[in-house]
């Protein structure tokens, strides 16, 4: 029996669910995507997909989206074209593209893989990028200049001075800091504590 509604996490360990739907093909069912702190995904879903739920999911939001699905189903079914619009926007915004960033230091402009950045530290209008190979790259821009670009790739501002790549987080200590893979200890501000905990709870 074919499903009426599919709940799909937009990001999978080996890619994204758009590619999964490409493989299986779309039938007459509606798709609700699940996402957490992903601005490009939300923009894409608002343009083309039927609906989405932000993690952590609460009962009120879940009930509301189900009601919307069943009400909508009586009028018009979710289409392959809608999914294609969402996918196109998602990929066009760079989420599915090469994960690299250009960092302009005093000596040169260096192209760095986003996945190699462990964390970024801001200090007096400058930002230092700490890489997994131990290198440090100092750029003459504040952390805010990079936050919106890196957030869709699993980075989170946990402190006024720090933006961390959560794939390199090993532990969270309740005293208020993160232990990274490179053994760095990153402060978590009291204002950001709840957001950090929610993010950790939703890591697959």
Secondary structure, DSSP 8 states (H G I E B T S, - for coil): ---SEEEEESEETTEEHHHHHHHH---S-EEEEEESS-HHHHHHHHHTSSEEEESS--HHHHHHHHHHHHHHHTT----HHHHHHHHHHHHHTTSSS--EEEEE-SS-EEEEEGGGEEEEEEETTEEEEEETTS-EEEESS-THHHHHHHHTTTEEEEETTEEEEGGGEEEEETTTEEEETTS-EEE--TTTHHHHHHHHHT--
